[in-house]
């Protein structure tokens, strides 16, 4: 039981030392990830469509 209490105390101390990002940084990073994800999904969707068209021309 002492090991668990020690672990929890050390974890709490470590979390106090973490340099948490400000709200503005978090918002900016979140928007960046969303835009990057949508852009990558669109790019892969376009590639998928192009390969599908090529395959349909080859098969037919």
PyMOL Python script that loads the backbone (N, CA, C, O; Angstrom):
from pymol import cmd

cmd.read_pdbstr("""\
ATOM      1  N   UNK A   1       0.825  -1.209   0.000  1.00  0.00           N
ATOM      2  CA  UNK A   1       0.000   0.000   0.000  1.00  0.00           C
ATOM      3  C   UNK A   1       0.865   1.267   0.000  1.00  0.00           C
ATOM      4  O   UNK A   1       0.466   2.304  -0.531  1.00  0.00           O
ATOM      5  N   UNK A   2       2.040   1.166   0.597  1.00  0.00           N
ATOM      6  CA  UNK A   2       2.942   2.318   0.639  1.00  0.00           C
ATOM      7  C   UNK A   2       3.465   2.690  -0.735  1.00  0.00           C
ATOM      8  O   UNK A   2       3.710   3.863  -1.015  1.00  0.00           O
ATOM      9  N   UNK A   3       3.637   1.687  -1.600  1.00  0.00           N
ATOM     10  CA  UNK A   3       4.130   1.954  -2.954  1.00  0.00           C
ATOM     11  C   UNK A   3       3.101   2.748  -3.764  1.00  0.00           C
ATOM     12  O   UNK A   3       3.460   3.640  -4.532  1.00  0.00           O
ATOM     13  N   UNK A   4       1.849   2.421  -3.588  1.00  0.00           N
ATOM     14  CA  UNK A   4       0.795   3.124  -4.327  1.00  0.00           C
ATOM     15  C   UNK A   4       0.718   4.574  -3.878  1.00  0.00           C
ATOM     16  O   UNK A   4       0.608   5.479  -4.705  1.00  0.00           O
ATOM     17  N   UNK A   5       0.776   4.797  -2.566  1.00  0.00           N
ATOM     18  CA  UNK A   5       0.712   6.164  -2.035  1.00  0.00           C
ATOM     19  C   UNK A   5       1.919   6.970  -2.506  1.00  0.00           C
ATOM     20  O   UNK A   5       1.790   8.139  -2.870  1.00  0.00           O
ATOM     21  N   UNK A   6       3.092   6.339  -2.496  1.00  0.00           N
ATOM     22  CA  UNK A   6       4.303   7.010  -2.960  1.00  0.00           C
ATOM     23  C   UNK A   6       4.188   7.365  -4.441  1.00  0.00           C
ATOM     24  O   UNK A   6       4.556   8.465  -4.852  1.00  0.00           O
ATOM     25  N   UNK A   7       3.678   6.432  -5.233  1.00  0.00           N
ATOM     26  CA  UNK A   7       3.505   6.674  -6.665  1.00  0.00           C
ATOM     27  C   UNK A   7       2.561   7.845  -6.905  1.00  0.00           C
ATOM     28  O   UNK A   7       2.842   8.712  -7.733  1.00  0.00           O
ATOM     29  N   UNK A   8       1.439   7.873  -6.180  1.00  0.00           N
ATOM     30  CA  UNK A   8       0.465   8.951  -6.372  1.00  0.00           C
ATOM     31  C   UNK A   8       1.046  10.295  -5.959  1.00  0.00           C
ATOM     32  O   UNK A   8       0.805  11.298  -6.631  1.00  0.00           O
ATOM     33  N   UNK A   9       1.801  10.336  -4.874  1.00  0.00           N
ATOM     34  CA  UNK A   9       2.424  11.594  -4.448  1.00  0.00           C
ATOM     35  C   UNK A   9       3.451  12.078  -5.468  1.00  0.00           C
ATOM     36  O   UNK A   9       3.498  13.266  -5.788  1.00  0.00           O
ATOM     37  N   UNK A  10       4.271  11.163  -5.977  1.00  0.00           N
ATOM     38  CA  UNK A  10       5.259  11.541  -6.985  1.00  0.00           C
ATOM     39  C   UNK A  10       4.588  12.001  -8.278  1.00  0.00           C
ATOM     40  O   UNK A  10       5.059  12.932  -8.931  1.00  0.00           O
ATOM     41  N   UNK A  11       3.499  11.350  -8.638  1.00  0.00           N
ATOM     42  CA  UNK A  11       2.766  11.751  -9.845  1.00  0.00           C
ATOM     43  C   UNK A  11       2.201  13.151  -9.684  1.00  0.00           C
ATOM     44  O   UNK A  11       2.280  13.962 -10.607  1.00  0.00           O
ATOM     45  N   UNK A  12       1.637  13.440  -8.532  1.00  0.00           N
ATOM     46  CA  UNK A  12       1.080  14.766  -8.273  1.00  0.00           C
ATOM     47  C   UNK A  12       2.177  15.825  -8.350  1.00  0.00           C
ATOM     48  O   UNK A  12       1.972  16.889  -8.934  1.00  0.00           O
ATOM     49  N   UNK A  13       3.339  15.541  -7.767  1.00  0.00           N
ATOM     50  CA  UNK A  13       4.451  16.491  -7.807  1.00  0.00           C
ATOM     51  C   UNK A  13       4.928  16.716  -9.244  1.00  0.00           C
ATOM     52  O   UNK A  13       5.234  17.842  -9.636  1.00  0.00           O
ATOM     53  N   UNK A  14       4.986  15.649 -10.011  1.00  0.00           N
ATOM     54  CA  UNK A  14       5.432  15.766 -11.400  1.00  0.00           C
ATOM     55  C   UNK A  14       4.451  16.595 -12.227  1.00  0.00           C
ATOM     56  O   UNK A  14       4.871  17.386 -13.072  1.00  0.00           O
ATOM     57  N   UNK A  15       3.146  16.421 -11.991  1.00  0.00           N
ATOM     58  CA  UNK A  15       2.142  17.199 -12.724  1.00  0.00           C
ATOM     59  C   UNK A  15       2.229  18.686 -12.403  1.00  0.00           C
ATOM     60  O   UNK A  15       1.872  19.518 -13.237  1.00  0.00           O
ATOM     61  N   UNK A  16       2.700  19.034 -11.204  1.00  0.00           N
ATOM     62  CA  UNK A  16       2.858  20.447 -10.853  1.00  0.00           C
ATOM     63  C   UNK A  16       4.000  21.084 -11.636  1.00  0.00           C
ATOM     64  O   UNK A  16       4.007  22.297 -11.848  1.00  0.00           O
ATOM     65  N   UNK A  17       4.973  20.269 -12.072  1.00  0.00           N
ATOM     66  CA  UNK A  17       6.122  20.787 -12.813  1.00  0.00           C
ATOM     67  C   UNK A  17       5.862  20.898 -14.307  1.00  0.00           C
ATOM     68  O   UNK A  17       6.665  21.489 -15.029  1.00  0.00           O
ATOM     69  N   UNK A  18       4.768  20.347 -14.776  1.00  0.00           N
ATOM     70  CA  UNK A  18       4.477  20.361 -16.209  1.00  0.00           C
ATOM     71  C   UNK A  18       4.193  21.782 -16.662  1.00  0.00           C
ATOM     72  O   UNK A  18       3.487  22.535 -15.991  1.00  0.00           O
ATOM     73  N   UNK A  19       4.752  22.135 -17.805  1.00  0.00           N
ATOM     74  CA  UNK A  19       4.522  23.451 -18.388  1.00  0.00           C
ATOM     75  C   UNK A  19       3.302  23.346 -19.303  1.00  0.00           C
ATOM     76  O   UNK A  19       3.439  23.028 -20.484  1.00  0.00           O
ATOM     77  N   UNK A  20       2.123  23.609 -18.769  1.00  0.00           N
ATOM     78  CA  UNK A  20       0.882  23.468 -19.531  1.00  0.00           C
ATOM     79  C   UNK A  20       0.744  24.611 -20.529  1.00  0.00           C
ATOM     80  O   UNK A  20       1.081  25.748 -20.200  1.00  0.00           O
ATOM     81  N   UNK A  21       0.255  24.338 -21.748  1.00  0.00           N
ATOM     82  CA  UNK A  21       0.085  25.403 -22.745  1.00  0.00           C
ATOM     83  C   UNK A  21      -1.067  26.335 -22.358  1.00  0.00           C
ATOM     84  O   UNK A  21      -2.006  25.941 -21.666  1.00  0.00           O
ATOM     85  N   UNK A  22      -0.967  27.571 -22.822  1.00  0.00           N
ATOM     86  CA  UNK A  22      -2.041  28.534 -22.583  1.00  0.00           C
ATOM     87  C   UNK A  22      -3.240  28.172 -23.446  1.00  0.00           C
ATOM     88  O   UNK A  22      -3.136  27.363 -24.368  1.00  0.00           O
ATOM     89  N   UNK A  23      -4.370  28.778 -23.138  1.00  0.00           N
ATOM     90  CA  UNK A  23      -5.602  28.488 -23.867  1.00  0.00           C
ATOM     91  C   UNK A  23      -5.456  28.828 -25.346  1.00  0.00           C
ATOM     92  O   UNK A  23      -5.947  28.095 -26.204  1.00  0.00           O
ATOM     93  N   UNK A  24      -4.778  29.943 -25.649  1.00  0.00           N
ATOM     94  CA  UNK A  24      -4.599  30.357 -27.041  1.00  0.00           C
ATOM     95  C   UNK A  24      -3.772  29.331 -27.808  1.00  0.00           C
ATOM     96  O   UNK A  24      -4.091  28.998 -28.950  1.00  0.00           O
ATOM     97  N   UNK A  25      -2.702  28.827 -27.174  1.00  0.00           N
ATOM     98  CA  UNK A  25      -1.868  27.824 -27.834  1.00  0.00           C
ATOM     99  C   UNK A  25      -2.655  26.544 -28.086  1.00  0.00           C
ATOM    100  O   UNK A  25      -2.565  25.953 -29.161  1.00  0.00           O
ATOM    101  N   UNK A  26      -3.423  26.124 -27.093  1.00  0.00           N
ATOM    102  CA  UNK A  26      -4.220  24.911 -27.233  1.00  0.00           C
ATOM    103  C   UNK A  26      -5.226  25.057 -28.363  1.00  0.00           C
ATOM    104  O   UNK A  26      -5.409  24.133 -29.156  1.00  0.00           O
ATOM    105  N   UNK A  27      -5.877  26.203 -28.443  1.00  0.00           N
ATOM    106  CA  UNK A  27      -6.846  26.456 -29.511  1.00  0.00           C
ATOM    107  C   UNK A  27      -6.163  26.439 -30.869  1.00  0.00           C
ATOM    108  O   UNK A  27      -6.676  25.843 -31.815  1.00  0.00           O
ATOM    109  N   UNK A  28      -5.008  27.092 -30.971  1.00  0.00           N
ATOM    110  CA  UNK A  28      -4.273  27.152 -32.239  1.00  0.00           C
ATOM    111  C   UNK A  28      -3.832  25.757 -32.678  1.00  0.00           C
ATOM    112  O   UNK A  28      -3.969  25.406 -33.850  1.00  0.00           O
ATOM    113  N   UNK A  29      -3.310  24.968 -31.761  1.00  0.00           N
ATOM    114  CA  UNK A  29      -2.868  23.611 -32.095  1.00  0.00           C
ATOM    115  C   UNK A  29      -4.051  22.729 -32.487  1.00  0.00           C
ATOM    116  O   UNK A  29      -3.942  21.904 -33.394  1.00  0.00           O
ATOM    117  N   UNK A  30      -5.171  22.904 -31.808  1.00  0.00           N
ATOM    118  CA  UNK A  30      -6.361  22.113 -32.126  1.00  0.00           C
ATOM    119  C   UNK A  30      -6.851  22.430 -33.531  1.00  0.00           C
ATOM    120  O   UNK A  30      -7.168  21.522 -34.299  1.00  0.00           O
ATOM    121  N   UNK A  31      -6.916  23.713 -33.870  1.00  0.00           N
ATOM    122  CA  UNK A  31      -7.355  24.124 -35.208  1.00  0.00           C
ATOM    123  C   UNK A  31      -6.387  23.592 -36.258  1.00  0.00           C
ATOM    124  O   UNK A  31      -6.815  23.138 -37.320  1.00  0.00           O
ATOM    125  N   UNK A  32      -5.081  23.643 -35.973  1.00  0.00           N
ATOM    126  CA  UNK A  32      -4.076  23.139 -36.902  1.00  0.00           C
ATOM    127  C   UNK A  32      -4.291  21.650 -37.159  1.00  0.00           C
ATOM    128  O   UNK A  32      -4.248  21.211 -38.308  1.00  0.00           O
ATOM    129  N   UNK A  33      -4.519  20.879 -36.118  1.00  0.00           N
ATOM    130  CA  UNK A  33      -4.714  19.435 -36.273  1.00  0.00           C
ATOM    131  C   UNK A  33      -5.975  19.143 -37.067  1.00  0.00           C
ATOM    132  O   UNK A  33      -5.975  18.249 -37.914  1.00  0.00           O
ATOM    133  N   UNK A  34      -7.056  19.883 -36.810  1.00  0.00           N
ATOM    134  CA  UNK A  34      -8.309  19.667 -37.538  1.00  0.00           C
ATOM    135  C   UNK A  34      -8.124  19.998 -39.024  1.00  0.00           C
ATOM    136  O   UNK A  34      -8.543  19.227 -39.887  1.00  0.00           O
ATOM    137  N   UNK A  35      -7.502  21.133 -39.320  1.00  0.00           N
ATOM    138  CA  UNK A  35      -7.290  21.537 -40.715  1.00  0.00           C
ATOM    139  C   UNK A  35      -6.376  20.537 -41.419  1.00  0.00           C
ATOM    140  O   UNK A  35      -6.638  20.156 -42.560  1.00  0.00           O
ATOM    141  N   UNK A  36      -5.315  20.115 -40.755  1.00  0.00           N
ATOM    142  CA  UNK A  36      -4.406  19.141 -41.344  1.00  0.00           C
ATOM    143  C   UNK A  36      -5.124  17.815 -41.607  1.00  0.00           C
ATOM    144  O   UNK A  36      -4.916  17.195 -42.650  1.00  0.00           O
ATOM    145  N   UNK A  37      -5.953  17.387 -40.682  1.00  0.00           N
ATOM    146  CA  UNK A  37      -6.692  16.130 -40.851  1.00  0.00           C
ATOM    147  C   UNK A  37      -7.672  16.211 -42.012  1.00  0.00           C
ATOM    148  O   UNK A  37      -7.774  15.271 -42.800  1.00  0.00           O
ATOM    149  N   UNK A  38      -8.394  17.319 -42.128  1.00  0.00           N
ATOM    150  CA  UNK A  38      -9.348  17.492 -43.226  1.00  0.00           C
ATOM    151  C   UNK A  38      -8.599  17.559 -44.558  1.00  0.00           C
ATOM    152  O   UNK A  38      -9.039  16.973 -45.547  1.00  0.00           O
ATOM    153  N   UNK A  39      -7.479  18.267 -44.589  1.00  0.00           N
ATOM    154  CA  UNK A  39      -6.689  18.361 -45.815  1.00  0.00           C
ATOM    155  C   UNK A  39      -6.140  17.015 -46.247  1.00  0.00           C
ATOM    156  O   UNK A  39      -6.188  16.672 -47.428  1.00  0.00           O
ATOM    157  N   UNK A  40      -5.624  16.256 -45.307  1.00  0.00           N
ATOM    158  CA  UNK A  40      -5.108  14.934 -45.623  1.00  0.00           C
ATOM    159  C   UNK A  40      -6.225  13.999 -46.073  1.00  0.00           C
ATOM    160  O   UNK A  40      -6.036  13.211 -47.000  1.00  0.00           O
ATOM    161  N   UNK A  41      -7.378  14.079 -45.430  1.00  0.00           N
ATOM    162  CA  UNK A  41      -8.514  13.245 -45.837  1.00  0.00           C
ATOM    163  C   UNK A  41      -8.955  13.595 -47.255  1.00  0.00           C
ATOM    164  O   UNK A  41      -9.264  12.701 -48.043  1.00  0.00           O
ATOM    165  N   UNK A  42      -8.987  14.885 -47.590  1.00  0.00           N
ATOM    166  CA  UNK A  42      -9.365  15.300 -48.945  1.00  0.00           C
ATOM    167  C   UNK A  42      -8.341  14.800 -49.961  1.00  0.00           C
ATOM    168  O   UNK A  42      -8.711  14.303 -51.025  1.00  0.00           O
ATOM    169  N   UNK A  43      -7.067  14.930 -49.637  1.00  0.00           N
ATOM    170  CA  UNK A  43      -6.007  14.462 -50.531  1.00  0.00           C
ATOM    171  C   UNK A  43      -6.123  12.962 -50.781  1.00  0.00           C
ATOM    172  O   UNK A  43      -6.047  12.515 -51.925  1.00  0.00           O
ATOM    173  N   UNK A  44      -6.303  12.193 -49.726  1.00  0.00           N
ATOM    174  CA  UNK A  44      -6.441  10.746 -49.879  1.00  0.00           C
ATOM    175  C   UNK A  44      -7.734  10.382 -50.615  1.00  0.00           C
ATOM    176  O   UNK A  44      -7.765   9.412 -51.373  1.00  0.00           O
ATOM    177  N   UNK A  45      -8.791  11.153 -50.395  1.00  0.00           N
ATOM    178  CA  UNK A  45     -10.036  10.913 -51.118  1.00  0.00           C
ATOM    179  C   UNK A  45      -9.872  11.153 -52.609  1.00  0.00           C
ATOM    180  O   UNK A  45     -10.403  10.395 -53.421  1.00  0.00           O
ATOM    181  N   UNK A  46      -9.145  12.193 -52.975  1.00  0.00           N
ATOM    182  CA  UNK A  46      -8.889  12.480 -54.383  1.00  0.00           C
ATOM    183  C   UNK A  46      -8.044  11.379 -55.012  1.00  0.00           C
ATOM    184  O   UNK A  46      -8.329  10.934 -56.124  1.00  0.00           O
ATOM    185  N   UNK A  47      -7.001  10.938 -54.302  1.00  0.00           N
ATOM    186  CA  UNK A  47      -6.186   9.832 -54.812  1.00  0.00           C
ATOM    187  C   UNK A  47      -7.018   8.570 -54.984  1.00  0.00           C
ATOM    188  O   UNK A  47      -6.881   7.872 -55.989  1.00  0.00           O
ATOM    189  N   UNK A  48      -7.870   8.273 -54.028  1.00  0.00           N
ATOM    190  CA  UNK A  48      -8.724   7.099 -54.104  1.00  0.00           C
ATOM    191  C   UNK A  48      -9.634   7.175 -55.322  1.00  0.00           C
ATOM    192  O   UNK A  48      -9.802   6.190 -56.041  1.00  0.00           O
ATOM    193  N   UNK A  49     -10.217   8.339 -55.551  1.00  0.00           N
ATOM    194  CA  UNK A  49     -11.100   8.527 -56.699  1.00  0.00           C
ATOM    195  C   UNK A  49     -10.335   8.349 -58.016  1.00  0.00           C
ATOM    196  O   UNK A  49     -10.823   7.711 -58.949  1.00  0.00           O
ATOM    197  N   UNK A  50      -9.130   8.922 -58.073  1.00  0.00           N
ATOM    198  CA  UNK A  50      -8.336   8.805 -59.295  1.00  0.00           C
ATOM    199  C   UNK A  50      -7.965   7.344 -59.570  1.00  0.00           C
ATOM    200  O   UNK A  50      -8.085   6.880 -60.704  1.00  0.00           O
ATOM    201  N   UNK A  51      -7.522   6.626 -58.554  1.00  0.00           N
ATOM    202  CA  UNK A  51      -7.173   5.221 -58.749  1.00  0.00           C
ATOM    203  C   UNK A  51      -8.396   4.392 -59.123  1.00  0.00           C
ATOM    204  O   UNK A  51      -8.289   3.456 -59.915  1.00  0.00           O
ATOM    205  N   UNK A  52      -9.540   4.722 -58.571  1.00  0.00           N
ATOM    206  CA  UNK A  52     -10.767   4.017 -58.933  1.00  0.00           C
ATOM    207  C   UNK A  52     -11.100   4.238 -60.405  1.00  0.00           C
ATOM    208  O   UNK A  52     -11.479   3.300 -61.105  1.00  0.00           O
ATOM    209  N   UNK A  53     -10.961   5.464 -60.870  1.00  0.00           N
ATOM    210  CA  UNK A  53     -11.231   5.756 -62.280  1.00  0.00           C
ATOM    211  C   UNK A  53     -10.253   5.016 -63.186  1.00  0.00           C
ATOM    212  O   UNK A  53     -10.650   4.473 -64.217  1.00  0.00           O
ATOM    213  N   UNK A  54      -8.989   4.994 -62.809  1.00  0.00           N
ATOM    214  CA  UNK A  54      -7.985   4.285 -63.611  1.00  0.00           C
ATOM    215  C   UNK A  54      -8.307   2.798 -63.658  1.00  0.00           C
ATOM    216  O   UNK A  54      -8.248   2.185 -64.724  1.00  0.00           O
ATOM    217  N   UNK A  55      -8.646   2.215 -62.516  1.00  0.00           N
ATOM    218  CA  UNK A  55      -8.980   0.787 -62.479  1.00  0.00           C
ATOM    219  C   UNK A  55     -10.212   0.472 -63.301  1.00  0.00           C
ATOM    220  O   UNK A  55     -10.257  -0.558 -63.974  1.00  0.00           O
ATOM    221  N   UNK A  56     -11.205   1.333 -63.261  1.00  0.00           N
ATOM    222  CA  UNK A  56     -12.410   1.100 -64.060  1.00  0.00           C
ATOM    223  C   UNK A  56     -12.091   1.135 -65.549  1.00  0.00           C
ATOM    224  O   UNK A  56     -12.667   0.361 -66.314  1.00  0.00           O
ATOM    225  N   UNK A  57     -11.198   2.004 -65.974  1.00  0.00           N
ATOM    226  CA  UNK A  57     -10.820   2.061 -67.393  1.00  0.00           C
ATOM    227  C   UNK A  57     -10.005   0.838 -67.780  1.00  0.00           C
ATOM    228  O   UNK A  57     -10.128   0.354 -68.905  1.00  0.00           O
ATOM    229  N   UNK A  58      -9.195   0.336 -66.897  1.00  0.00           N
ATOM    230  CA  UNK A  58      -8.364  -0.833 -67.190  1.00  0.00           C
ATOM    231  C   UNK A  58      -9.238  -2.085 -67.239  1.00  0.00           C
ATOM    232  O   UNK A  58      -9.054  -2.925 -68.120  1.00  0.00           O
ATOM    233  N   UNK A  59     -10.178  -2.224 -66.315  1.00  0.00           N
ATOM    234  CA  UNK A  59     -11.018  -3.418 -66.246  1.00  0.00           C
ATOM    235  C   UNK A  59     -12.043  -3.438 -67.370  1.00  0.00           C
ATOM    236  O   UNK A  59     -12.303  -4.497 -67.941  1.00  0.00           O
ATOM    237  N   UNK A  60     -12.628  -2.300 -67.700  1.00  0.00           N
ATOM    238  CA  UNK A  60     -13.661  -2.260 -68.735  1.00  0.00           C
ATOM    239  C   UNK A  60     -13.069  -2.036 -70.060  1.00  0.00           C
ATOM    240  O   UNK A  60     -13.790  -1.973 -71.055  1.00  0.00           O
TER     241      UNK A  60
END
""", "prot")
cmd.dss("prot")
cmd.show_as("cartoon", "prot")
cmd.util.cbc("prot")
cmd.orient("prot")
